[in-house]
């Protein structure tokens, strides 16, 4: 994060308004535009908001991956969203950085997801 974190809620990451598309049998690093991942260290908690668009053809699995020194370290959580599903999860900030990977099973067609990450600082 290039700017200094403010108190309260901070938007750390969000997909483009058109969402992130994933083809059947493929995986995409949703946070791929951020080479180091989402910098979460300055925050007490993070909130993940995600949705699989109703027009999607199958389930999407999101993997929240902690990163240390630009290396994927451990999976914080695995979330599965069927078409039309939305969820919100809150976590204590998991280390230094966070990457989000989306995966779609073979035969599930084209899918579109939206993801936003907020950080909370006292």
GUKE-768014 format. One record per residue: residue number from 0; residue in three letters; x, y, z of N, C-alpha, C in turn. Coordinates in steps of 0.02 Angstrom, whole numbers, always signed. Layout:
REC  i  aa  n.xx  n.yy  n.zz  ca.xx  ca.yy  ca.zz  c.xx  c.yy  c.zz
REC  NUM  ALA  X  Y  Z  X  Y  Z  X  Y  Z;
...
This chain:
REC  i  aa  n.xx  n.yy  n.zz  ca.xx  ca.yy  ca.zz  c.xx  c.yy  c.zz
REC  0  UNK  +42  -58  +0  +0  +0  +0  +45  +61  +0;
REC  1  UNK  +36  +104  -49  +81  +161  -57  +65  +218  -9;
REC  2  UNK  +4  +224  +12  -13  +278  +57  -17  +254  +129;
REC  3  UNK  -13  +300  +175  -14  +283  +246  -85  +262  +267;
REC  4  UNK  -90  +210  +306  -155  +185  +328  -186  +233  +378;
REC  5  UNK  -250  +247  +368  -288  +291  +412  -325  +249  +464;
REC  6  UNK  -345  +282  +518  -388  +248  +567  -454  +231  +536;
REC  7  UNK  -486  +180  +565  -551  +158  +539  -543  +110  +481;
REC  8  UNK  -594  +108  +438  -594  +62  +381  -556  +91  +322;
REC  9  UNK  -517  +50  +290  -478  +68  +231  -491  +17  +176;
REC  10  UNK  -509  +41  +117  -516  -5  +60  -446  -22  +36;
REC  11  UNK  -428  -86  +39  -361  -109  +21  -359  -136  -50;
REC  12  UNK  -414  -166  -73  -415  -197  -138  -487  -208  -160;
REC  13  UNK  -499  -201  -226  -563  -221  -254  -552  -239  -328;
REC  14  UNK  -591  -287  -352  -588  -305  -422  -617  -248  -464;
REC  15  UNK  -603  -249  -528  -631  -200  -573  -708  -205  -572;
REC  16  UNK  -744  -152  -591  -817  -155  -590  -846  -211  -633;
REC  17  UNK  -810  -232  -685  -834  -287  -727  -823  -355  -694;
REC  18  UNK  -789  -356  -637  -775  -418  -602  -715  -454  -631;
REC  19  UNK  -699  -511  -601  -644  -553  -624  -674  -615  -654;
REC  20  UNK  -658  -630  -717  -685  -690  -748  -635  -747  -743;
REC  21  UNK  -662  -807  -735  -621  -867  -730  -653  -920  -774;
REC  22  UNK  -615  -950  -819  -639  -1003  -862  -638  -1070  -825;
REC  23  UNK  -678  -1116  -849  -682  -1183  -819  -613  -1216  -819;
REC  24  UNK  -596  -1247  -763  -533  -1283  -756  -473  -1238  -747;
REC  25  UNK  -484  -1174  -737  -428  -1127  -731  -425  -1097  -661;
REC  26  UNK  -369  -1065  -646  -362  -1028  -584  -332  -960  -601;
REC  27  UNK  -350  -910  -562  -327  -841  -572  -307  -812  -505;
REC  28  UNK  -251  -778  -504  -233  -741  -443  -270  -674  -448;
REC  29  UNK  -322  -667  -409  -365  -608  -411  -325  -545  -394;
REC  30  UNK  -278  -552  -349  -236  -496  -327  -172  -490  -370;
REC  31  UNK  -173  -518  -429  -114  -520  -472  -86  -452  -491;
REC  32  UNK  -127  -400  -489  -103  -333  -505  -58  -306  -450;
REC  33  UNK  -60  -337  -392  -17  -317  -336  +37  -370  -328;
REC  34  UNK  +97  -356  -352  +150  -407  -353  +164  -437  -284;
REC  35  UNK  +160  -395  -232  +174  -419  -165  +112  -442  -128;
REC  36  UNK  +54  -439  -160  -9  -454  -127  -37  -392  -93;
REC  37  UNK  -88  -401  -54  -120  -345  -17  -82  -337  +48;
REC  38  UNK  -56  -277  +60  -17  -264  +121  -66  -256  +180;
REC  39  UNK  -67  -304  +226  -115  -303  +281  -83  -291  +349;
REC  40  UNK  -17  -286  +352  +18  -280  +416  -6  -222  +460;
REC  41  UNK  -21  -162  +432  -39  -107  +476  -108  -114  +509;
REC  42  UNK  -146  -165  +492  -215  -169  +514  -227  -222  +567;
REC  43  UNK  -276  -208  +610  -294  -255  +663  -336  -312  +635;
REC  44  UNK  -385  -294  +593  -427  -345  +561  -434  -328  +487;
REC  45  UNK  -451  -380  +448  -468  -370  +379  -537  -401  +367;
REC  46  UNK  -573  -373  +320  -639  -398  +301  -638  -414  +227;
REC  47  UNK  -657  -475  +210  -661  -498  +141  -735  -499  +122;
REC  48  UNK  -752  -466  +68  -820  -467  +41  -814  -496  -30;
REC  49  UNK  -851  -549  -44  -845  -582  -109  -913  -604  -134;
REC  50  UNK  -920  -606  -199  -982  -629  -229  -969  -663  -295;
REC  51  UNK  -1006  -716  -308  -1005  -751  -373  -1068  -728  -409;
REC  52  UNK  -1059  -696  -465  -1116  -666  -501  -1167  -719  -522;
REC  53  UNK  -1229  -698  -524  -1285  -743  -540  -1278  -773  -610;
REC  54  UNK  -1243  -739  -654  -1234  -763  -723  -1179  -816  -728;
REC  55  UNK  -1144  -829  -674  -1091  -879  -675  -1120  -948  -688;
REC  56  UNK  -1078  -992  -716  -1102  -1058  -734  -1083  -1113  -684;
REC  57  UNK  -1048  -1094  -630  -1029  -1145  -581  -999  -1113  -518;
REC  58  UNK  -977  -1155  -473  -948  -1133  -410  -877  -1107  -420;
REC  59  UNK  -858  -1058  -380  -791  -1031  -379  -762  -1041  -309;
REC  60  UNK  -701  -1065  -305  -667  -1074  -241  -614  -1020  -235;
REC  61  UNK  -617  -983  -180  -568  -931  -165  -521  -956  -112;
REC  62  UNK  -456  -949  -123  -406  -967  -73  -373  -902  -50;
REC  63  UNK  -376  -890  +16  -343  -833  +46  -275  -857  +70;
REC  64  UNK  -222  -829  +41  -154  -854  +52  -111  -801  +86;
REC  65  UNK  -82  -818  +143  -37  -771  +176  +30  -772  +139;
REC  66  UNK  +60  -713  +135  +125  -706  +102  +175  -676  +150;
REC  67  UNK  +235  -703  +148  +290  -677  +188  +350  -668  +141;
REC  68  UNK  +377  -608  +138  +433  -592  +94  +419  -613  +22;
REC  69  UNK  +360  -596  -3  +338  -608  -72  +330  -682  -89;
REC  70  UNK  +328  -725  -39  +320  -797  -51  +254  -820  -20;
REC  71  UNK  +215  -858  -60  +153  -887  -33  +172  -934  +24;
REC  72  UNK  +140  -925  +82  +161  -962  +142  +109  -1014  +162;
REC  73  UNK  +53  -993  +187  +0  -1039  +209  -68  -1014  +187;
REC  74  UNK  -115  -1061  +180  -184  -1043  +162  -221  -1023  +226;
REC  75  UNK  -246  -962  +227  -283  -936  +284  -354  -966  +285;
REC  76  UNK  -385  -970  +227  -454  -996  +223  -469  -1015  +151;
REC  77  UNK  -518  -1060  +142  -544  -1079  +77  -619  -1067  +78;
REC  78  UNK  -642  -1027  +30  -712  -1008  +26  -741  -1031  -41;
REC  79  UNK  -800  -1061  -40  -832  -1083  -101  -897  -1045  -111;
REC  80  UNK  -905  -1017  -171  -965  -977  -187  -999  -1007  -248;
REC  81  UNK  -1063  -1025  -241  -1104  -1047  -297  -1130  -985  -332;
REC  82  UNK  -1156  -992  -394  -1183  -934  -429  -1236  -898  -386;
REC  83  UNK  -1229  -832  -381  -1275  -792  -341  -1257  -785  -268;
REC  84  UNK  -1208  -824  -244  -1187  -820  -173  -1144  -759  -161;
REC  85  UNK  -1151  -732  -100  -1108  -678  -76  -1089  -695  -4;
REC  86  UNK  -1031  -670  +18  -1011  -682  +87  -968  -625  +112;
REC  87  UNK  -965  -620  +178  -921  -574  +212  -887  -613  +268;
REC  88  UNK  -821  -608  +273  -783  -640  +326  -734  -590  +355;
REC  89  UNK  -723  -595  +420  -676  -551  +454  -622  -594  +487;
REC  90  UNK  -560  -571  +481  -502  -607  +508  -457  -557  +544;
REC  91  UNK  -421  -581  +594  -365  -542  +619  -314  -538  +562;
REC  92  UNK  -281  -482  +555  -234  -473  +499  -183  -530  +499;
REC  93  UNK  -180  -567  +444  -138  -627  +441  -66  -612  +419;
REC  94  UNK  -26  -585  +462  +44  -575  +445  +56  -511  +405;
REC  95  UNK  +97  -517  +352  +119  -458  +315  +75  -443  +254;
REC  96  UNK  +66  -492  +211  +30  -482  +149  -19  -539  +136;
REC  97  UNK  -67  -527  +91  -119  -575  +76  -129  -579  +0;
REC  98  UNK  -134  -639  -26  -151  -650  -97  -217  -688  -99;
REC  99  UNK  -255  -677  -152  -318  -713  -161  -316  -747  -229;
REC  100  UNK  -328  -813  -228  -329  -853  -289  -399  -882  -299;
REC  101  UNK  -425  -877  -360  -491  -904  -376  -482  -964  -422;
REC  102  UNK  -519  -1018  -408  -515  -1079  -448  -585  -1102  -467;
REC  103  UNK  -590  -1130  -528  -654  -1157  -553  -641  -1229  -576;
REC  104  UNK  -686  -1274  -558  -679  -1345  -578  -690  -1353  -653;
REC  105  UNK  -663  -1407  -681  -675  -1423  -752  -749  -1431  -765;
REC  106  UNK  -772  -1406  -822  -842  -1415  -841  -890  -1364  -811;
REC  107  UNK  -864  -1316  -771  -909  -1267  -740  -918  -1203  -780;
REC  108  UNK  -894  -1200  -842  -905  -1143  -885  -869  -1080  -862;
REC  109  UNK  -892  -1023  -887  -862  -959  -871  -896  -930  -809;
REC  110  UNK  -857  -903  -764  -883  -875  -701  -856  -805  -691;
REC  111  UNK  -893  -764  -654  -872  -696  -639  -881  -683  -565;
REC  112  UNK  -828  -656  -533  -832  -643  -462  -812  -570  -448;
REC  113  UNK  -834  -547  -391  -815  -481  -365  -785  -492  -296;
REC  114  UNK  -730  -456  -282  -697  -463  -217  -675  -393  -194;
REC  115  UNK  -685  -379  -129  -659  -318  -98  -628  -337  -31;
REC  116  UNK  -575  -302  -13  -540  -314  +51  -533  -247  +86;
REC  117  UNK  -556  -246  +149  -550  -187  +190  -505  -202  +250;
REC  118  UNK  -468  -153  +272  -427  -161  +332  -452  -112  +385;
REC  119  UNK  -453  -133  +449  -475  -89  +503  -416  -76  +549;
REC  120  UNK  -406  -12  +565  -352  +9  +608  -381  +55  +662;
REC  121  UNK  -360  +45  +725  -384  +87  +780  -355  +156  +775;
